[in-house]
């Protein structure tokens, strides 16, 4: 059965699966890689509805373009995303944002 979203969610998950361990991408970057550069918010919605890491979708590797983390990270509370990223070696700035200069995938 075809999905009502035209496969947007599946395409989103496929891009997110490609983000390597220790790297992050922004919502807008994921949207652009999908060929949907104006749909960063839809990427956020898709990730909120995702099956998560258990299905091989490392949603924790997607952050805001300035390196801020999602305030209500869906998979374990607000500190879970940072914990997962730190475990993978992602560097953070003193203000709590991801160091995008050093950790962004496909600049």
Chimera marker file (.cmm) of the C-alpha trace (Angstrom):
<marker_set name="trace">
<marker id="1" x="0.000" y="0.000" z="0.000" r="1" g="1" b="0" radius="0.5"/>
<marker id="2" x="1.378" y="3.440" z="-0.954" r="1" g="1" b="0" radius="0.5"/>
<marker id="3" x="1.896" y="5.952" z="1.814" r="1" g="1" b="0" radius="0.5"/>
<marker id="4" x="-0.201" y="9.110" z="1.795" r="1" g="1" b="0" radius="0.5"/>
<marker id="5" x="2.960" y="11.223" z="2.191" r="1" g="1" b="0" radius="0.5"/>
<marker id="6" x="4.271" y="10.045" z="-1.193" r="1" g="1" b="0" radius="0.5"/>
<marker id="7" x="7.198" y="8.328" z="0.465" r="1" g="1" b="0" radius="0.5"/>
<marker id="8" x="8.538" y="11.528" z="2.071" r="1" g="1" b="0" radius="0.5"/>
<marker id="9" x="9.083" y="9.802" z="5.413" r="1" g="1" b="0" radius="0.5"/>
<marker id="10" x="10.863" y="6.843" z="3.833" r="1" g="1" b="0" radius="0.5"/>
<marker id="11" x="13.105" y="9.135" z="1.764" r="1" g="1" b="0" radius="0.5"/>
<marker id="12" x="13.877" y="11.147" z="4.891" r="1" g="1" b="0" radius="0.5"/>
<marker id="13" x="14.815" y="8.021" z="6.835" r="1" g="1" b="0" radius="0.5"/>
<marker id="14" x="17.046" y="6.849" z="3.995" r="1" g="1" b="0" radius="0.5"/>
<marker id="15" x="19.053" y="10.109" z="4.095" r="1" g="1" b="0" radius="0.5"/>
<marker id="16" x="19.287" y="10.046" z="7.894" r="1" g="1" b="0" radius="0.5"/>
<marker id="17" x="20.550" y="6.442" z="7.797" r="1" g="1" b="0" radius="0.5"/>
<marker id="18" x="23.525" y="7.705" z="5.772" r="1" g="1" b="0" radius="0.5"/>
<marker id="19" x="24.738" y="10.182" z="8.421" r="1" g="1" b="0" radius="0.5"/>
<marker id="20" x="27.875" y="8.575" z="9.813" r="1" g="1" b="0" radius="0.5"/>
<marker id="21" x="28.536" y="7.996" z="13.475" r="1" g="1" b="0" radius="0.5"/>
<marker id="22" x="30.211" y="11.065" z="14.975" r="1" g="1" b="0" radius="0.5"/>
<marker id="23" x="28.625" y="13.452" z="12.466" r="1" g="1" b="0" radius="0.5"/>
<marker id="24" x="25.418" y="15.471" z="12.396" r="1" g="1" b="0" radius="0.5"/>
<marker id="25" x="23.221" y="17.056" z="9.740" r="1" g="1" b="0" radius="0.5"/>
<marker id="26" x="20.702" y="19.853" z="10.020" r="1" g="1" b="0" radius="0.5"/>
<marker id="27" x="17.014" y="19.417" z="9.277" r="1" g="1" b="0" radius="0.5"/>
<marker id="28" x="17.466" y="21.702" z="6.267" r="1" g="1" b="0" radius="0.5"/>
<marker id="29" x="20.425" y="19.712" z="5.022" r="1" g="1" b="0" radius="0.5"/>
<marker id="30" x="18.402" y="16.492" z="5.158" r="1" g="1" b="0" radius="0.5"/>
<marker id="31" x="15.562" y="18.199" z="3.281" r="1" g="1" b="0" radius="0.5"/>
<marker id="32" x="17.954" y="19.501" z="0.609" r="1" g="1" b="0" radius="0.5"/>
<marker id="33" x="19.540" y="16.066" z="0.163" r="1" g="1" b="0" radius="0.5"/>
<marker id="34" x="16.035" y="14.698" z="-0.393" r="1" g="1" b="0" radius="0.5"/>
<marker id="35" x="15.457" y="17.276" z="-3.130" r="1" g="1" b="0" radius="0.5"/>
<marker id="36" x="12.958" y="19.115" z="-0.889" r="1" g="1" b="0" radius="0.5"/>
<marker id="37" x="15.007" y="22.150" z="0.263" r="1" g="1" b="0" radius="0.5"/>
<marker id="38" x="12.040" y="24.044" z="1.688" r="1" g="1" b="0" radius="0.5"/>
<marker id="39" x="10.732" y="21.203" z="3.864" r="1" g="1" b="0" radius="0.5"/>
<marker id="40" x="13.018" y="21.223" z="6.920" r="1" g="1" b="0" radius="0.5"/>
<marker id="41" x="9.986" y="21.320" z="9.233" r="1" g="1" b="0" radius="0.5"/>
<marker id="42" x="8.539" y="18.259" z="7.527" r="1" g="1" b="0" radius="0.5"/>
<marker id="43" x="11.835" y="16.477" z="8.156" r="1" g="1" b="0" radius="0.5"/>
<marker id="44" x="11.400" y="17.263" z="11.853" r="1" g="1" b="0" radius="0.5"/>
<marker id="45" x="7.885" y="15.861" z="11.784" r="1" g="1" b="0" radius="0.5"/>
<marker id="46" x="9.039" y="12.719" z="9.967" r="1" g="1" b="0" radius="0.5"/>
<marker id="47" x="11.805" y="12.151" z="12.515" r="1" g="1" b="0" radius="0.5"/>
<marker id="48" x="9.387" y="12.652" z="15.376" r="1" g="1" b="0" radius="0.5"/>
<marker id="49" x="7.279" y="9.853" z="13.876" r="1" g="1" b="0" radius="0.5"/>
<marker id="50" x="10.246" y="7.647" z="13.018" r="1" g="1" b="0" radius="0.5"/>
<marker id="51" x="10.740" y="4.117" z="14.316" r="1" g="1" b="0" radius="0.5"/>
<marker id="52" x="14.078" y="5.350" z="15.716" r="1" g="1" b="0" radius="0.5"/>
<marker id="53" x="17.446" y="3.731" z="16.135" r="1" g="1" b="0" radius="0.5"/>
<marker id="54" x="15.907" y="0.280" z="16.562" r="1" g="1" b="0" radius="0.5"/>
<marker id="55" x="14.986" y="0.490" z="12.874" r="1" g="1" b="0" radius="0.5"/>
<marker id="56" x="18.371" y="1.933" z="11.914" r="1" g="1" b="0" radius="0.5"/>
<marker id="57" x="17.229" y="5.572" z="11.769" r="1" g="1" b="0" radius="0.5"/>
<marker id="58" x="19.704" y="7.574" z="13.900" r="1" g="1" b="0" radius="0.5"/>
<marker id="59" x="17.408" y="10.574" z="14.420" r="1" g="1" b="0" radius="0.5"/>
<marker id="60" x="19.677" y="11.887" z="17.170" r="1" g="1" b="0" radius="0.5"/>
<marker id="61" x="22.186" y="12.898" z="14.469" r="1" g="1" b="0" radius="0.5"/>
<marker id="62" x="19.860" y="15.602" z="13.109" r="1" g="1" b="0" radius="0.5"/>
<marker id="63" x="20.087" y="19.020" z="14.771" r="1" g="1" b="0" radius="0.5"/>
<marker id="64" x="19.147" y="22.625" z="14.048" r="1" g="1" b="0" radius="0.5"/>
<marker id="65" x="21.406" y="24.494" z="11.597" r="1" g="1" b="0" radius="0.5"/>
<marker id="66" x="23.054" y="26.427" z="14.436" r="1" g="1" b="0" radius="0.5"/>
<marker id="67" x="23.878" y="23.198" z="16.266" r="1" g="1" b="0" radius="0.5"/>
<marker id="68" x="21.075" y="23.444" z="18.838" r="1" g="1" b="0" radius="0.5"/>
<marker id="69" x="19.489" y="20.185" z="19.891" r="1" g="1" b="0" radius="0.5"/>
<marker id="70" x="15.779" y="19.450" z="19.762" r="1" g="1" b="0" radius="0.5"/>
<marker id="71" x="14.295" y="20.716" z="23.050" r="1" g="1" b="0" radius="0.5"/>
<marker id="72" x="11.993" y="17.727" z="23.516" r="1" g="1" b="0" radius="0.5"/>
<marker id="73" x="14.000" y="14.953" z="21.901" r="1" g="1" b="0" radius="0.5"/>
<marker id="74" x="11.443" y="12.227" z="21.306" r="1" g="1" b="0" radius="0.5"/>
<marker id="75" x="13.537" y="9.230" z="22.250" r="1" g="1" b="0" radius="0.5"/>
<marker id="76" x="14.269" y="9.580" z="25.943" r="1" g="1" b="0" radius="0.5"/>
<marker id="77" x="13.932" y="13.202" z="26.997" r="1" g="1" b="0" radius="0.5"/>
<marker id="78" x="15.927" y="16.374" z="26.399" r="1" g="1" b="0" radius="0.5"/>
<marker id="79" x="19.317" y="15.031" z="27.545" r="1" g="1" b="0" radius="0.5"/>
<marker id="80" x="19.155" y="11.788" z="25.582" r="1" g="1" b="0" radius="0.5"/>
<marker id="81" x="20.157" y="13.348" z="22.262" r="1" g="1" b="0" radius="0.5"/>
<marker id="82" x="23.251" y="14.982" z="23.732" r="1" g="1" b="0" radius="0.5"/>
<marker id="83" x="24.226" y="11.770" z="25.524" r="1" g="1" b="0" radius="0.5"/>
<marker id="84" x="23.942" y="9.759" z="22.300" r="1" g="1" b="0" radius="0.5"/>
<marker id="85" x="25.968" y="12.301" z="20.326" r="1" g="1" b="0" radius="0.5"/>
<marker id="86" x="28.673" y="12.611" z="22.972" r="1" g="1" b="0" radius="0.5"/>
<marker id="87" x="28.958" y="8.813" z="23.047" r="1" g="1" b="0" radius="0.5"/>
<marker id="88" x="29.674" y="8.958" z="19.294" r="1" g="1" b="0" radius="0.5"/>
<marker id="89" x="32.366" y="11.622" z="19.773" r="1" g="1" b="0" radius="0.5"/>
<marker id="90" x="30.411" y="14.668" z="18.595" r="1" g="1" b="0" radius="0.5"/>
<marker id="91" x="31.979" y="17.861" z="19.986" r="1" g="1" b="0" radius="0.5"/>
<marker id="92" x="29.925" y="20.520" z="21.721" r="1" g="1" b="0" radius="0.5"/>
<marker id="93" x="30.584" y="24.214" z="22.204" r="1" g="1" b="0" radius="0.5"/>
<marker id="94" x="30.490" y="25.780" z="25.662" r="1" g="1" b="0" radius="0.5"/>
<marker id="95" x="26.954" y="27.077" z="25.059" r="1" g="1" b="0" radius="0.5"/>
<marker id="96" x="25.646" y="23.533" z="24.513" r="1" g="1" b="0" radius="0.5"/>
<marker id="97" x="25.417" y="23.600" z="20.723" r="1" g="1" b="0" radius="0.5"/>
<marker id="98" x="27.037" y="21.002" z="18.494" r="1" g="1" b="0" radius="0.5"/>
<marker id="99" x="30.294" y="22.242" z="16.975" r="1" g="1" b="0" radius="0.5"/>
<marker id="100" x="28.949" y="22.304" z="13.428" r="1" g="1" b="0" radius="0.5"/>
<marker id="101" x="32.274" y="23.433" z="11.971" r="1" g="1" b="0" radius="0.5"/>
<marker id="102" x="33.878" y="20.171" z="13.037" r="1" g="1" b="0" radius="0.5"/>
<marker id="103" x="30.987" y="17.734" z="13.160" r="1" g="1" b="0" radius="0.5"/>
<marker id="104" x="28.649" y="18.587" z="10.282" r="1" g="1" b="0" radius="0.5"/>
<marker id="105" x="28.272" y="15.919" z="7.639" r="1" g="1" b="0" radius="0.5"/>
<marker id="106" x="28.688" y="16.986" z="3.973" r="1" g="1" b="0" radius="0.5"/>
<marker id="107" x="29.375" y="20.685" z="4.491" r="1" g="1" b="0" radius="0.5"/>
<link id1="1" id2="2" r="1" g="1" b="0" radius="0.2"/>
<link id1="2" id2="3" r="1" g="1" b="0" radius="0.2"/>
<link id1="3" id2="4" r="1" g="1" b="0" radius="0.2"/>
<link id1="4" id2="5" r="1" g="1" b="0" radius="0.2"/>
<link id1="5" id2="6" r="1" g="1" b="0" radius="0.2"/>
<link id1="6" id2="7" r="1" g="1" b="0" radius="0.2"/>
<link id1="7" id2="8" r="1" g="1" b="0" radius="0.2"/>
<link id1="8" id2="9" r="1" g="1" b="0" radius="0.2"/>
<link id1="9" id2="10" r="1" g="1" b="0" radius="0.2"/>
<link id1="10" id2="11" r="1" g="1" b="0" radius="0.2"/>
<link id1="11" id2="12" r="1" g="1" b="0" radius="0.2"/>
<link id1="12" id2="13" r="1" g="1" b="0" radius="0.2"/>
<link id1="13" id2="14" r="1" g="1" b="0" radius="0.2"/>
<link id1="14" id2="15" r="1" g="1" b="0" radius="0.2"/>
<link id1="15" id2="16" r="1" g="1" b="0" radius="0.2"/>
<link id1="16" id2="17" r="1" g="1" b="0" radius="0.2"/>
<link id1="17" id2="18" r="1" g="1" b="0" radius="0.2"/>
<link id1="18" id2="19" r="1" g="1" b="0" radius="0.2"/>
<link id1="19" id2="20" r="1" g="1" b="0" radius="0.2"/>
<link id1="20" id2="21" r="1" g="1" b="0" radius="0.2"/>
<link id1="21" id2="22" r="1" g="1" b="0" radius="0.2"/>
<link id1="22" id2="23" r="1" g="1" b="0" radius="0.2"/>
<link id1="23" id2="24" r="1" g="1" b="0" radius="0.2"/>
<link id1="24" id2="25" r="1" g="1" b="0" radius="0.2"/>
<link id1="25" id2="26" r="1" g="1" b="0" radius="0.2"/>
<link id1="26" id2="27" r="1" g="1" b="0" radius="0.2"/>
<link id1="27" id2="28" r="1" g="1" b="0" radius="0.2"/>
<link id1="28" id2="29" r="1" g="1" b="0" radius="0.2"/>
<link id1="29" id2="30" r="1" g="1" b="0" radius="0.2"/>
<link id1="30" id2="31" r="1" g="1" b="0" radius="0.2"/>
<link id1="31" id2="32" r="1" g="1" b="0" radius="0.2"/>
<link id1="32" id2="33" r="1" g="1" b="0" radius="0.2"/>
<link id1="33" id2="34" r="1" g="1" b="0" radius="0.2"/>
<link id1="34" id2="35" r="1" g="1" b="0" radius="0.2"/>
<link id1="35" id2="36" r="1" g="1" b="0" radius="0.2"/>
<link id1="36" id2="37" r="1" g="1" b="0" radius="0.2"/>
<link id1="37" id2="38" r="1" g="1" b="0" radius="0.2"/>
<link id1="38" id2="39" r="1" g="1" b="0" radius="0.2"/>
<link id1="39" id2="40" r="1" g="1" b="0" radius="0.2"/>
<link id1="40" id2="41" r="1" g="1" b="0" radius="0.2"/>
<link id1="41" id2="42" r="1" g="1" b="0" radius="0.2"/>
<link id1="42" id2="43" r="1" g="1" b="0" radius="0.2"/>
<link id1="43" id2="44" r="1" g="1" b="0" radius="0.2"/>
<link id1="44" id2="45" r="1" g="1" b="0" radius="0.2"/>
<link id1="45" id2="46" r="1" g="1" b="0" radius="0.2"/>
<link id1="46" id2="47" r="1" g="1" b="0" radius="0.2"/>
<link id1="47" id2="48" r="1" g="1" b="0" radius="0.2"/>
<link id1="48" id2="49" r="1" g="1" b="0" radius="0.2"/>
<link id1="49" id2="50" r="1" g="1" b="0" radius="0.2"/>
<link id1="50" id2="51" r="1" g="1" b="0" radius="0.2"/>
<link id1="51" id2="52" r="1" g="1" b="0" radius="0.2"/>
<link id1="52" id2="53" r="1" g="1" b="0" radius="0.2"/>
<link id1="53" id2="54" r="1" g="1" b="0" radius="0.2"/>
<link id1="54" id2="55" r="1" g="1" b="0" radius="0.2"/>
<link id1="55" id2="56" r="1" g="1" b="0" radius="0.2"/>
<link id1="56" id2="57" r="1" g="1" b="0" radius="0.2"/>
<link id1="57" id2="58" r="1" g="1" b="0" radius="0.2"/>
<link id1="58" id2="59" r="1" g="1" b="0" radius="0.2"/>
<link id1="59" id2="60" r="1" g="1" b="0" radius="0.2"/>
<link id1="60" id2="61" r="1" g="1" b="0" radius="0.2"/>
<link id1="61" id2="62" r="1" g="1" b="0" radius="0.2"/>
<link id1="62" id2="63" r="1" g="1" b="0" radius="0.2"/>
<link id1="63" id2="64" r="1" g="1" b="0" radius="0.2"/>
<link id1="64" id2="65" r="1" g="1" b="0" radius="0.2"/>
<link id1="65" id2="66" r="1" g="1" b="0" radius="0.2"/>
<link id1="66" id2="67" r="1" g="1" b="0" radius="0.2"/>
<link id1="67" id2="68" r="1" g="1" b="0" radius="0.2"/>
<link id1="68" id2="69" r="1" g="1" b="0" radius="0.2"/>
<link id1="69" id2="70" r="1" g="1" b="0" radius="0.2"/>
<link id1="70" id2="71" r="1" g="1" b="0" radius="0.2"/>
<link id1="71" id2="72" r="1" g="1" b="0" radius="0.2"/>
<link id1="72" id2="73" r="1" g="1" b="0" radius="0.2"/>
<link id1="73" id2="74" r="1" g="1" b="0" radius="0.2"/>
<link id1="74" id2="75" r="1" g="1" b="0" radius="0.2"/>
<link id1="75" id2="76" r="1" g="1" b="0" radius="0.2"/>
<link id1="76" id2="77" r="1" g="1" b="0" radius="0.2"/>
<link id1="77" id2="78" r="1" g="1" b="0" radius="0.2"/>
<link id1="78" id2="79" r="1" g="1" b="0" radius="0.2"/>
<link id1="79" id2="80" r="1" g="1" b="0" radius="0.2"/>
<link id1="80" id2="81" r="1" g="1" b="0" radius="0.2"/>
<link id1="81" id2="82" r="1" g="1" b="0" radius="0.2"/>
<link id1="82" id2="83" r="1" g="1" b="0" radius="0.2"/>
<link id1="83" id2="84" r="1" g="1" b="0" radius="0.2"/>
<link id1="84" id2="85" r="1" g="1" b="0" radius="0.2"/>
<link id1="85" id2="86" r="1" g="1" b="0" radius="0.2"/>
<link id1="86" id2="87" r="1" g="1" b="0" radius="0.2"/>
<link id1="87" id2="88" r="1" g="1" b="0" radius="0.2"/>
<link id1="88" id2="89" r="1" g="1" b="0" radius="0.2"/>
<link id1="89" id2="90" r="1" g="1" b="0" radius="0.2"/>
<link id1="90" id2="91" r="1" g="1" b="0" radius="0.2"/>
<link id1="91" id2="92" r="1" g="1" b="0" radius="0.2"/>
<link id1="92" id2="93" r="1" g="1" b="0" radius="0.2"/>
<link id1="93" id2="94" r="1" g="1" b="0" radius="0.2"/>
<link id1="94" id2="95" r="1" g="1" b="0" radius="0.2"/>
<link id1="95" id2="96" r="1" g="1" b="0" radius="0.2"/>
<link id1="96" id2="97" r="1" g="1" b="0" radius="0.2"/>
<link id1="97" id2="98" r="1" g="1" b="0" radius="0.2"/>
<link id1="98" id2="99" r="1" g="1" b="0" radius="0.2"/>
<link id1="99" id2="100" r="1" g="1" b="0" radius="0.2"/>
<link id1="100" id2="101" r="1" g="1" b="0" radius="0.2"/>
<link id1="101" id2="102" r="1" g="1" b="0" radius="0.2"/>
<link id1="102" id2="103" r="1" g="1" b="0" radius="0.2"/>
<link id1="103" id2="104" r="1" g="1" b="0" radius="0.2"/>
<link id1="104" id2="105" r="1" g="1" b="0" radius="0.2"/>
<link id1="105" id2="106" r="1" g="1" b="0" radius="0.2"/>
<link id1="106" id2="107" r="1" g="1" b="0" radius="0.2"/>
</marker_set>
